Amino acid sequence: MVKLLSVVALIAVFSGPVAAVEYEEHDGMLMDHGDGHLMDMSGGMVMGQNANTLPGGCDKISETREVTVHAGHKYAEKFPGRMFAFDTQEFNFKPCTKLTVHFVNEDNIRHQWMMHGLPKYLYPKGMFHIEASGPSKISGTLILPPGDKTYLVHCDIAQHMEKGMKAQLKVGKGDGDLPSIPGLTALVIPDDYNATLPQLAAKAEADALIPTPPAVAPDAAPKVVAPVQVADDSFISGVTVIGLAIGLLGAPYLARRYKDQSVSEAITSIFADLRLLVEWLLKQVSGVLKLLGLNKDKALPEK
């Protein structure tokens, strides 16, 4: 009889509390740090919380919705090769919906439900972020923007998205599907567990993932690279020095020349002097050209 009672007691102990899953509730312990940032010391966090401010283009809240998202290793079992996943891979809501997300982490590690591409004037960094460490539940609220757009939802912990924790949220009709959503869209780089390493290397090279350097024949002559011509700035430096010297030497003359003139009179005189200087230079050049022409005619032999 005693043995029977002991067995019954053991069955009662292991059939009740062990089967039930207990989650820590973060929502009642979150501290508001401003700018929609809520967190507690137990590993719960909400970033981008917005329950009141309408995004531009929304005249009113179209509807109020709530969704519960579960995250964990067991939800990846139906996706071969994946390690983590959400229980839902696609969400659909009307534009300007006030959405509350109840995020339930069923693993003993950190997971996140992070939404990207939101307007930065309202959501810092353009994202809405919920995070839970270990088995726990946490909730956050945002107001979806107007228009038809598809937003990325994923876990940003290293390699969690690559291992399957990725989804898409369509506002309105969305603007297409995102790649590599488990069970919905094709992988960008499909897994191939039958391929050998040489086959993988050949495929990567064919897909231009590994750039192949050009082949060089052993006896090929080395390519001669022309030396880079460096501009000689000695002429510029020389002209600059000559100009400064002329300016210093001519400064006393110019001061006397335009001493008693107003600004407008001095400018008029300067242009007049420049015209005379140009005419004199042209005359000198013309004379030199004529002289060169005469000497050329004299140098030609008579026919």
BATI-555574 format. One record per atom (N, C-alpha, C): x, y, z; residue in three letters. Coordinates in steps of 0.2 Angstrom, whole numbers, padded with zeros to 4 digits, always signed. Layout:
N
XYZALA;...
# end
This chain:
303
+0004-0006+0000MET;+0000+0000+0000MET;+0004+0006+0000MET;+0009+0006+0004VAL;+0014+0012+0004VAL;+0017+0013-0002VAL;+0019+0008-0006LYS;+0023+0008-0012LYS;+0018+0011-0017LYS;+0011+0009-0017LEU;+0006+0012-0022LEU;+0005+0019-0021LEU;+0005+0021-0014LEU;+0004+0028-0013LEU;+0010+0032-0015LEU;+0016+0030-0015SER;+0022+0033-0017SER;+0022+0034-0024SER;+0020+0029-0028VAL;+0020+0029-0035VAL;+0015+0035-0037VAL;+0009+0035-0034VAL;+0004+0040-0036VAL;+0006+0047-0035VAL;+0010+0047-0029ALA;+0013+0054-0027ALA;+0018+0056-0033ALA;+0022+0052-0035LEU;+0027+0054-0040LEU;+0023+0055-0046LEU;+0018+0052-0048ILE;+0015+0053-0054ILE;+0011+0060-0054ILE;+0009+0062-0048ALA;+0005+0068-0047ALA;+0011+0074-0048ALA;+0016+0073-0045VAL;+0022+0078-0045VAL;+0024+0079-0052VAL;+0025+0074-0056PHE;+0029+0075-0063PHE;+0023+0076-0068PHE;+0017+0075-0067SER;+0012+0076-0072SER;+0009+0083-0072SER;+0010+0087-0067GLY;+0007+0094-0066GLY;+0012+0099-0068GLY;+0016+0101-0063PRO;+0020+0107-0064PRO;+0025+0107-0069PRO;+0028+0101-0070VAL;+0033+0100-0076VAL;+0031+0101-0083VAL;+0024+0099-0084ALA;+0021+0099-0090ALA;+0020+0107-0092ALA;+0018+0111-0087ALA;+0016+0118-0088ALA;+0023+0122-0089ALA;+0022+0126-0094VAL;+0028+0131-0095VAL;+0026+0138-0092VAL;+0031+0140-0088GLU;+0030+0146-0085GLU;+0034+0152-0088GLU;+0031+0157-0090TYR;+0035+0163-0093TYR;+0035+0169-0088TYR;+0041+0172-0088GLU;+0041+0178-0084GLU;+0038+0184-0088GLU;+0034+0188-0084GLU;+0030+0193-0087GLU;+0035+0200-0086GLU;+0037+0203-0091HIS;+0041+0209-0091HIS;+0037+0215-0091HIS;+0030+0215-0093ASP;+0027+0221-0094ASP;+0026+0225-0088ASP;+0025+0222-0082GLY;+0023+0226-0076GLY;+0030+0229-0073GLY;+0036+0227-0076MET;+0042+0229-0073MET;+0046+0234-0077MET;+0043+0235-0083LEU;+0047+0240-0088LEU;+0048+0247-0085LEU;+0054+0250-0086MET;+0055+0257-0084MET;+0055+0261-0090MET;+0052+0267-0090ASP;+0052+0271-0096ASP;+0058+0275-0096ASP;+0062+0275-0101HIS;+0068+0279-0101HIS;+0068+0284-0106HIS;+0062+0286-0109GLY;+0060+0291-0114GLY;+0062+0289-0121GLY;+0059+0292-0126ASP;+0059+0291-0133ASP;+0057+0284-0134ASP;+0052+0282-0131GLY;+0049+0275-0132GLY;+0053+0269-0130GLY;+0058+0270-0126HIS;+0063+0265-0124HIS;+0061+0263-0117HIS;+0059+0256-0117LEU;+0057+0253-0110LEU;+0061+0247-0109LEU;+0063+0246-0103MET;+0068+0240-0101MET;+0067+0239-0094MET;+0069+0233-0092ASP;+0070+0231-0085ASP;+0077+0227-0084ASP;+0078+0226-0078MET;+0085+0223-0076MET;+0084+0215-0077MET;+0079+0212-0079SER;+0078+0205-0080SER;+0079+0203-0088SER;+0081+0208-0092GLY;+0082+0206-0099GLY;+0076+0208-0104GLY;+0071+0212-0102GLY;+0066+0214-0106GLY;+0067+0221-0109GLY;+0065+0222-0115MET;+0067+0228-0118MET;+0062+0230-0124MET;+0060+0236-0124VAL;+0055+0238-0130VAL;+0059+0245-0132VAL;+0060+0245-0139MET;+0063+0252-0141MET;+0058+0254-0147MET;+0056+0260-0147GLY;+0052+0263-0152GLY;+0045+0262-0151GLY;+0043+0262-0144GLN;+0036+0262-0142GLN;+0033+0268-0144GLN;+0027+0267-0147ASN;+0023+0273-0149ASN;+0016+0271-0150ASN;+0012+0273-0145ALA;+0005+0271-0144ALA;+0000+0277-0145ALA;+0003+0283-0147ASN;-0001+0289-0147ASN;+0000+0294-0153ASN;+0006+0294-0156THR;+0008+0299-0161THR;+0006+0296-0168THR;+0002+0299-0172LEU;+0001+0297-0179LEU;+0006+0298-0183LEU;+0008+0293-0188PRO;+0013+0295-0193PRO;+0010+0300-0198PRO;+0015+0303-0201GLY;+0012+0308-0207GLY;+0009+0304-0212GLY;+0003+0307-0214GLY;-0001+0303-0219GLY;-0007+0299-0216GLY;-0007+0299-0209CYS;-0012+0295-0206CYS;-0017+0300-0202CYS;-0023+0301-0205ASP;-0028+0305-0201ASP;-0031+0303-0195ASP;-0031+0296-0194LYS;-0033+0293-0188LYS;-0031+0286-0188LYS;-0032+0282-0183ILE;-0030+0275-0182ILE;-0036+0271-0186ILE;-0033+0267-0191SER;-0038+0264-0195SER;-0041+0258-0191SER;-0038+0254-0187GLU;-0040+0249-0182GLU;-0035+0248-0177GLU;-0037+0245-0172THR;-0033+0242-0166THR;-0032+0235-0166THR;-0026+0232-0167ARG;-0025+0225-0167ARG;-0020+0223-0162ARG;-0020+0217-0160GLU;-0015+0213-0156GLU;-0013+0207-0159GLU;-0007+0205-0158VAL;-0004+0199-0161VAL;+0001+0196-0156VAL;+0000+0189-0155THR;+0005+0186-0151THR;+0010+0182-0155THR;+0016+0183-0154VAL;+0021+0180-0158VAL;+0026+0176-0154VAL;+0026+0169-0155HIS;+0030+0165-0151HIS;+0037+0164-0155HIS;+0043+0163-0151ALA;+0049+0162-0154ALA;+0053+0157-0151ALA;+0056+0152-0155GLY;+0060+0147-0152GLY;+0062+0142-0156GLY;+0066+0138-0154HIS;+0070+0132-0158HIS;+0064+0128-0161HIS;+0059+0126-0157LYS;+0054+0121-0159LYS;+0051+0123-0166LYS;+0050+0130-0167TYR;+0046+0132-0173TYR;+0051+0132-0179TYR;+0057+0130-0178ALA;+0061+0129-0184ALA;+0061+0122-0187ALA;+0058+0117-0183GLU;+0059+0110-0185GLU;+0056+0109-0192GLU;+0051+0113-0194LYS;+0047+0112-0200LYS;+0051+0115-0206LYS;+0057+0118-0204PHE;+0061+0121-0210PHE;+0068+0118-0210PHE;+0069+0113-0214PRO;+0075+0110-0214PRO;+0081+0114-0214PRO;+0086+0113-0210GLY;+0092+0117-0210GLY;+0092+0123-0206GLY;+0086+0125-0203ARG;+0085+0131-0199ARG;+0086+0129-0191ARG;+0088+0134-0187MET;+0089+0133-0180MET;+0084+0136-0176MET;+0082+0142-0178PHE;+0077+0146-0174PHE;+0072+0149-0179PHE;+0066+0150-0176ALA;+0060+0153-0180ALA;+0055+0156-0176ALA;+0051+0161-0179PHE;+0045+0163-0176PHE;+0039+0158-0178PHE;+0034+0158-0174ASP;+0028+0153-0176ASP;+0024+0156-0182ASP;+0025+0162-0184THR;+0022+0165-0190THR;+0027+0169-0194THR;+0027+0168-0200GLN;+0032+0171-0205GLN;+0029+0177-0209GLN;+0023+0178-0209GLU;+0020+0184-0212GLU;+0014+0187-0208GLU;+0014+0194-0208PHE;+0009+0197-0205PHE;+0006+0202-0210PHE;-0001+0203-0209ASN;-0004+0208-0213ASN;-0008+0213-0209ASN;-0008+0219-0210PHE;-0012+0224-0207PHE;-0013+0230-0211PHE;-0019+0233-0209LYS;-0021+0239-0213LYS;-0016+0245-0212LYS;-0015+0250-0216PRO;-0011+0256-0215PRO;-0014+0259-0209PRO;-0010+0263-0205CYS;-0012+0267-0199CYS;-0015+0262-0194CYS;-0013+0256-0193THR;-0016+0252-0188THR;-0012+0253-0182THR;-0015+0253-0176LYS;-0012+0253-0169LYS;-0011+0246-0167LYS;-0004+0244-0168LEU;-0003+0236-0167LEU;+0001+0235-0160LEU;-0002+0231-0156THR;+0002+0229-0150THR;+0004+0221-0151THR;+0011+0221-0150VAL;+0014+0214-0151VAL;+0016+0211-0145VAL;+0013+0205-0143HIS;+0015+0201-0137HIS;+0020+0196-0139HIS;+0026+0197-0137PHE;+0032+0193-0139PHE;+0033+0188-0134PHE;+0033+0181-0136VAL;+0034+0176-0131VAL;+0040+0172-0133VAL;+0046+0172-0129ASN;+0052+0169-0130ASN;+0051+0162-0127ASN;+0052+0156-0130GLU;+0051+0150-0127GLU;+0058+0146-0127GLU;+0064+0150-0128ASP;+0070+0147-0127ASP;+0074+0150-0121ASP;+0079+0147-0119ASN;+0083+0149-0114ASN;+0089+0154-0116ASN;+0088+0157-0121ILE;+0092+0162-0124ILE;+0089+0168-0126ILE;+0092+0174-0128ARG;+0089+0180-0130ARG;+0086+0179-0137ARG;+0080+0182-0138HIS;+0077+0183-0145HIS;+0074+0189-0145HIS;+0073+0192-0151GLN;+0070+0198-0153GLN;+0065+0198-0158GLN;+0061+0203-0158TRP;+0056+0204-0164TRP;+0057+0211-0166TRP;+0061+0212-0171MET;+0063+0219-0173MET;+0060+0220-0180MET;+0057+0226-0181MET;+0054+0228-0187MET;+0058+0234-0190MET;+0060+0234-0196HIS;+0065+0239-0199HIS;+0061+0243-0204HIS;+0064+0249-0206GLY;+0061+0253-0212GLY;+0056+0258-0210GLY;+0054+0259-0203LEU;+0049+0264-0201LEU;+0052+0271-0202LEU;+0048+0276-0202PRO;+0050+0283-0203PRO;+0054+0285-0197PRO;+0060+0288-0198LYS;+0065+0289-0193LYS;+0062+0295-0189LYS;+0058+0300-0192TYR;+0056+0306-0188TYR;+0052+0304-0182TYR;+0049+0297-0182LEU;+0044+0295-0177LEU;+0047+0289-0173LEU;+0051+0285-0177TYR;+0054+0279-0174TYR;+0062+0280-0174TYR;+0065+0281-0169PRO;+0073+0282-0169PRO;+0076+0276-0172PRO;+0081+0277-0176LYS;+0084+0272-0180LYS;+0080+0268-0185LYS;+0073+0271-0186GLY;+0069+0268-0191GLY;+0067+0261-0189GLY;+0066+0259-0182MET;+0065+0252-0181MET;+0060+0252-0174MET;+0057+0246-0174PHE;+0053+0245-0168PHE;+0056+0238-0165PHE;+0057+0238-0159HIS;+0062+0232-0156HIS;+0059+0230-0150HIS;+0058+0223-0149ILE;+0056+0220-0143ILE;+0061+0214-0142ILE;+0063+0214-0136GLU;+0068+0209-0134GLU;+0066+0205-0127GLU;+0067+0199-0127ALA;+0066+0195-0121ALA;+0072+0190-0120ALA;+0075+0190-0114SER;+0080+0185-0112SER;+0077+0179-0108SER;+0078+0173-0111GLY;+0075+0167-0108GLY;+0068+0167-0109GLY;+0065+0162-0106PRO;+0057+0161-0107PRO;+0054+0166-0103PRO;+0051+0171-0107SER;+0047+0176-0105SER;+0042+0179-0110SER;+0038+0184-0108LYS;+0033+0187-0112LYS;+0034+0195-0111LYS;+0034+0198-0116ILE;+0034+0206-0116ILE;+0030+0209-0122ILE;+0027+0215-0121SER;+0023+0218-0126SER;+0025+0225-0127SER;+0024+0227-0134GLY;+0025+0233-0136GLY;+0020+0236-0141GLY;+0020+0242-0142THR;+0014+0245-0146THR;+0018+0250-0151THR;+0015+0250-0157LEU;+0017+0255-0162LEU;+0011+0256-0167LEU;+0012+0262-0170ILE;+0007+0264-0175ILE;+0010+0263-0182ILE;+0007+0259-0187LEU;+0010+0257-0193LEU;+0009+0263-0198LEU;+0014+0265-0202PRO;+0013+0270-0207PRO;+0008+0269-0212PRO;+0006+0274-0216PRO;+0002+0273-0222PRO;+0005+0270-0228PRO;+0001+0269-0233GLY;+0004+0266-0239GLY;+0005+0258-0239GLY;+0006+0256-0245ASP;+0008+0249-0246ASP;+0015+0247-0246ASP;+0017+0244-0241LYS;+0024+0242-0240LYS;+0026+0236-0236LYS;+0031+0232-0238THR;+0033+0226-0235THR;+0039+0228-0230THR;+0038+0226-0224TYR;+0044+0227-0219TYR;+0047+0221-0217TYR;+0053+0221-0215LEU;+0057+0216-0213LEU;+0056+0215-0205LEU;+0055+0209-0203VAL;+0055+0207-0196VAL;+0060+0202-0195VAL;+0064+0203-0190HIS;+0069+0197-0188HIS;+0071+0198-0181HIS;+0076+0193-0180CYS;+0079+0193-0173CYS;+0086+0195-0175CYS;+0089+0200-0172ASP;+0095+0203-0173ASP;+0101+0200-0169ASP;+0100+0195-0165ILE;+0105+0192-0162ILE;+0109+0188-0167ILE;+0116+0188-0166ALA;+0120+0186-0172ALA;+0118+0179-0174ALA;+0117+0178-0181GLN;+0116+0172-0184GLN;+0109+0169-0183GLN;+0105+0173-0179HIS;+0098+0170-0178HIS;+0094+0171-0184HIS;+0094+0177-0187MET;+0090+0178-0194MET;+0093+0173-0199MET;+0099+0172-0200GLU;+0102+0167-0205GLU;+0100+0160-0203GLU;+0099+0159-0197LYS;+0096+0152-0195LYS;+0089+0151-0195LYS;+0085+0156-0198GLY;+0078+0155-0199GLY;+0073+0160-0195GLY;+0076+0164-0191MET;+0071+0169-0187MET;+0070+0175-0191MET;+0066+0175-0196LYS;+0065+0180-0201LYS;+0058+0180-0203LYS;+0054+0186-0204ALA;+0048+0186-0206ALA;+0047+0193-0210ALA;+0041+0193-0213GLN;+0039+0200-0216GLN;+0032+0202-0214GLN;+0031+0209-0213LEU;+0025+0212-0211LEU;+0023+0216-0217LEU;+0017+0215-0220LYS;+0014+0219-0225LYS;+0009+0224-0223LYS;+0010+0230-0224VAL;+0005+0235-0223VAL;+0001+0236-0229VAL;-0005+0236-0229GLY;-0009+0236-0235GLY;-0008+0230-0239GLY;-0007+0231-0246LYS;-0005+0226-0250LYS;+0002+0224-0250LYS;+0007+0228-0247GLY;+0014+0227-0247GLY;+0017+0229-0254GLY;+0023+0229-0254ASP;+0026+0231-0261ASP;+0031+0225-0263ASP;+0029+0219-0262GLY;+0032+0213-0264GLY;+0034+0209-0258GLY;+0038+0203-0260ASP;+0040+0198-0255ASP;+0048+0199-0253ASP;+0050+0198-0247LEU;+0057+0198-0246LEU;+0060+0191-0247LEU;+0066+0191-0249PRO;+0069+0184-0250PRO;+0071+0181-0243PRO;+0071+0174-0244SER;+0074+0170-0238SER;+0069+0170-0232SER;+0063+0171-0233ILE;+0058+0170-0228ILE;+0056+0163-0227ILE;+0057+0159-0222PRO;+0056+0152-0221PRO;+0049+0150-0223PRO;+0049+0145-0228GLY;+0042+0143-0230GLY;+0038+0147-0234GLY;+0041+0153-0236LEU;+0037+0158-0240LEU;+0041+0159-0247LEU;+0047+0161-0246THR;+0051+0163-0252THR;+0058+0160-0252THR;+0061+0159-0258ALA;+0067+0155-0260ALA;+0073+0159-0256ALA;+0077+0154-0254LEU;+0083+0157-0251LEU;+0088+0160-0256LEU;+0091+0166-0254VAL;+0096+0169-0258VAL;+0102+0164-0260VAL;+0104+0161-0255ILE;+0109+0155-0256ILE;+0107+0149-0254ILE;+0104+0145-0258PRO;+0101+0138-0256PRO;+0106+0134-0252PRO;+0104+0130-0247ASP;+0108+0125-0244ASP;+0109+0119-0248ASP;+0115+0116-0249ASP;+0116+0110-0253ASP;+0120+0106-0248ASP;+0117+0101-0245TYR;+0121+0096-0241TYR;+0124+0090-0244TYR;+0123+0090-0251ASN;+0126+0084-0254ASN;+0132+0086-0258ASN;+0133+0093-0259ALA;+0139+0095-0263ALA;+0145+0094-0259ALA;+0151+0093-0262THR;+0157+0092-0259THR;+0161+0099-0259THR;+0166+0100-0256LEU;+0170+0106-0255LEU;+0172+0109-0262LEU;+0175+0104-0267PRO;+0177+0107-0273PRO;+0171+0109-0277PRO;+0165+0106-0277GLN;+0159+0108-0280GLN;+0157+0115-0278GLN;+0157+0116-0271LEU;+0155+0122-0268LEU;+0160+0128-0271LEU;+0166+0126-0271ALA;+0171+0131-0273ALA;+0170+0133-0281ALA;+0168+0128-0285ALA;+0167+0129-0292ALA;+0160+0133-0293ALA;+0155+0132-0289LYS;+0149+0135-0289LYS;+0150+0143-0287LYS;+0154+0144-0282ALA;+0155+0150-0280ALA;+0159+0154-0285ALA;+0164+0151-0288GLU;+0168+0154-0293GLU;+0163+0156-0299GLU;+0159+0151-0301ALA;+0154+0152-0307ALA;+0149+0158-0305ALA;+0147+0159-0299ASP;+0143+0164-0297ASP;+0146+0171-0296ASP;+0153+0171-0297ALA;+0157+0177-0296ALA;+0157+0179-0289ALA;+0156+0174-0284LEU;+0157+0175-0277LEU;+0164+0176-0275LEU;+0168+0172-0279ILE;+0176+0172-0278ILE;+0179+0175-0284ILE;+0181+0181-0284PRO;+0184+0184-0290PRO;+0191+0180-0292PRO;+0191+0178-0299THR;+0197+0174-0301THR;+0202+0179-0304THR;+0208+0179-0302PRO;+0213+0183-0305PRO;+0215+0181-0312PRO;+0217+0185-0316PRO;+0219+0184-0323PRO;+0225+0179-0323PRO;+0224+0174-0328ALA;+0230+0169-0328ALA;+0236+0173-0332ALA;+0242+0171-0330VAL;+0248+0174-0333VAL;+0253+0168-0334VAL;+0255+0168-0341ALA;+0259+0163-0343ALA;+0266+0164-0340ALA;+0269+0158-0338PRO;+0276+0158-0335PRO;+0281+0162-0338PRO;+0281+0162-0345ASP;+0286+0165-0349ASP;+0284+0172-0351ASP;+0278+0174-0349ALA;+0276+0181-0352ALA;+0280+0186-0349ALA;+0281+0191-0353ALA;+0286+0197-0351ALA;+0282+0201-0346ALA;+0285+0204-0341PRO;+0282+0208-0337PRO;+0279+0214-0340PRO;+0273+0216-0338LYS;+0270+0222-0341LYS;+0273+0228-0338LYS;+0275+0232-0343VAL;+0279+0239-0341VAL;+0274+0244-0340VAL;+0274+0247-0334VAL;+0269+0252-0332VAL;+0273+0259-0333VAL;+0269+0263-0337ALA;+0272+0270-0338ALA;+0273+0274-0331ALA;+0278+0277-0330PRO;+0279+0281-0324PRO;+0274+0287-0324PRO;+0271+0288-0318VAL;+0267+0293-0317VAL;+0270+0300-0318VAL;+0267+0304-0323GLN;+0270+0311-0324GLN;+0268+0316-0318GLN;+0273+0318-0315VAL;+0271+0323-0310VAL;+0272+0330-0313VAL;+0267+0334-0312ALA;+0266+0341-0315ALA;+0272+0345-0312ALA;+0275+0349-0316ASP;+0281+0353-0314ASP;+0278+0360-0313ASP;+0278+0362-0306ASP;+0275+0368-0304ASP;+0280+0374-0304ASP;+0286+0373-0307SER;+0292+0378-0306SER;+0290+0384-0310SER;+0286+0383-0316PHE;+0284+0389-0320PHE;+0279+0393-0316PHE;+0274+0390-0313ILE;+0269+0393-0309ILE;+0273+0397-0303ILE;+0277+0394-0300SER;+0281+0397-0295SER;+0285+0403-0297SER;+0288+0402-0303GLY;+0292+0408-0306GLY;+0288+0414-0307GLY;+0282+0412-0311VAL;+0277+0418-0313VAL;+0275+0421-0306VAL;+0273+0417-0301THR;+0271+0420-0295THR;+0276+0425-0292THR;+0282+0423-0292VAL;+0288+0427-0289VAL;+0289+0433-0293VAL;+0289+0433-0300ILE;+0289+0439-0304ILE;+0284+0443-0303ILE;+0278+0441-0302GLY;+0272+0445-0301GLY;+0272+0449-0295GLY;+0275+0445-0290LEU;+0275+0449-0283LEU;+0281+0454-0283LEU;+0286+0453-0287ALA;+0292+0458-0288ALA;+0289+0464-0291ALA;+0286+0463-0297ILE;+0283+0469-0301ILE;+0278+0473-0296ILE;+0274+0469-0293GLY;+0269+0473-0288GLY;+0273+0477-0283GLY;+0278+0474-0280LEU;+0281+0478-0275LEU;+0285+0484-0278LEU;+0288+0483-0283LEU;+0292+0488-0287LEU;+0287+0494-0289LEU;+0282+0492-0292GLY;+0277+0497-0295GLY;+0272+0500-0290GLY;+0272+0497-0283ALA;+0268+0500-0279ALA;+0269+0508-0277ALA;+0275+0510-0276PRO;+0276+0517-0275PRO;+0273+0522-0281PRO;+0274+0519-0287TYR;+0272+0523-0293TYR;+0264+0523-0294TYR;+0261+0517-0292LEU;+0254+0517-0292LEU;+0251+0522-0287LEU;+0254+0522-0281ALA;+0252+0526-0276ALA;+0252+0533-0278ALA;+0257+0536-0281ARG;+0258+0543-0283ARG;+0253+0544-0289ARG;+0252+0539-0294ARG;+0248+0540-0300ARG;+0241+0541-0298ARG;+0238+0537-0293TYR;+0231+0538-0291TYR;+0230+0541-0284TYR;+0235+0545-0282LYS;+0234+0548-0275LYS;+0228+0552-0274LYS;+0227+0557-0279ASP;+0221+0562-0277ASP;+0215+0560-0281ASP;+0214+0554-0283GLN;+0208+0552-0287GLN;+0203+0548-0282GLN;+0197+0548-0284SER;+0192+0544-0280SER;+0193+0537-0283SER;+0189+0533-0279VAL;+0189+0526-0281VAL;+0187+0525-0288VAL;+0181+0528-0290SER;+0179+0527-0297SER;+0184+0530-0302SER;+0187+0536-0301GLU;+0192+0539-0305GLU;+0198+0534-0306GLU;+0200+0531-0300ALA;+0206+0527-0300ALA;+0204+0521-0304ALA;+0198+0518-0304ILE;+0197+0512-0308ILE;+0197+0514-0315ILE;+0194+0520-0317THR;+0194+0522-0324THR;+0201+0523-0327THR;+0205+0526-0323SER;+0212+0527-0325SER;+0216+0520-0326SER;+0214+0515-0321ILE;+0218+0509-0322ILE;+0216+0505-0328ILE;+0209+0506-0330PHE;+0207+0502-0336PHE;+0210+0506-0342PHE;+0211+0513-0342ALA;+0214+0516-0347ALA;+0221+0515-0348ALA;+0225+0514-0343ASP;+0232+0512-0343ASP;+0233+0505-0345ASP;+0228+0501-0343LEU;+0229+0494-0346LEU;+0228+0494-0353LEU;+0223+0498-0356ARG;+0222+0498-0363ARG;+0228+0500-0367ARG;+0231+0505-0364LEU;+0237+0508-0367LEU;+0243+0503-0367LEU;+0243+0499-0362LEU;+0248+0494-0361LEU;+0247+0488-0366LEU;+0241+0486-0367VAL;+0239+0481-0372VAL;+0241+0483-0379VAL;+0239+0489-0380GLU;+0241+0492-0387GLU;+0248+0492-0388GLU;+0252+0494-0383TRP;+0259+0494-0384TRP;+0262+0487-0385TRP;+0259+0482-0381LEU;+0262+0476-0382LEU;+0260+0473-0389LEU;+0254+0474-0391LEU;+0252+0472-0398LEU;+0257+0475-0403LEU;+0258+0481-0402LYS;+0263+0484-0407LYS;+0270+0481-0407LYS;+0272+0480-0401GLN;+0279+0476-0401GLN;+0279+0470-0404GLN;+0273+0466-0403VAL;+0273+0459-0405VAL;+0272+0459-0413VAL;+0268+0464-0415SER;+0268+0465-0423SER;+0274+0467-0426SER;+0278+0471-0423GLY;+0285+0473-0425GLY;+0289+0467-0426GLY;+0289+0462-0420VAL;+0293+0456-0420VAL;+0291+0452-0426VAL;+0285+0451-0427LEU;+0282+0446-0432LEU;+0284+0449-0439LEU;+0284+0455-0440LYS;+0286+0458-0447LYS;+0294+0457-0448LYS;+0297+0458-0442LEU;+0305+0457-0443LEU;+0306+0450-0445LEU;+0303+0445-0441LEU;+0304+0438-0443LEU;+0302+0436-0450LEU;+0297+0439-0453GLY;+0294+0438-0459GLY;+0299+0441-0464GLY;+0302+0446-0463LEU;+0307+0449-0468LEU;+0314+0445-0468LEU;+0316+0442-0462ASN;+0322+0438-0462ASN;+0320+0431-0465ASN;+0314+0429-0465LYS;+0312+0423-0468LYS;+0313+0423-0476LYS;+0310+0429-0478ASP;+0310+0430-0486ASP;+0317+0431-0488ASP;+0322+0434-0484LYS;+0329+0434-0486LYS;+0332+0428-0486LYS;+0330+0423-0482ALA;+0333+0417-0481ALA;+0331+0412-0487ALA;+0326+0413-0490LEU;+0323+0409-0496LEU;+0328+0409-0502LEU;+0330+0404-0505PRO;+0334+0404-0511PRO;+0330+0407-0517PRO;+0333+0410-0522GLU;+0330+0413-0528GLU;+0329+0407-0533GLU;+0323+0407-0536LYS;+0321+0401-0541LYS;+0324+0404-0548LYS;
# end
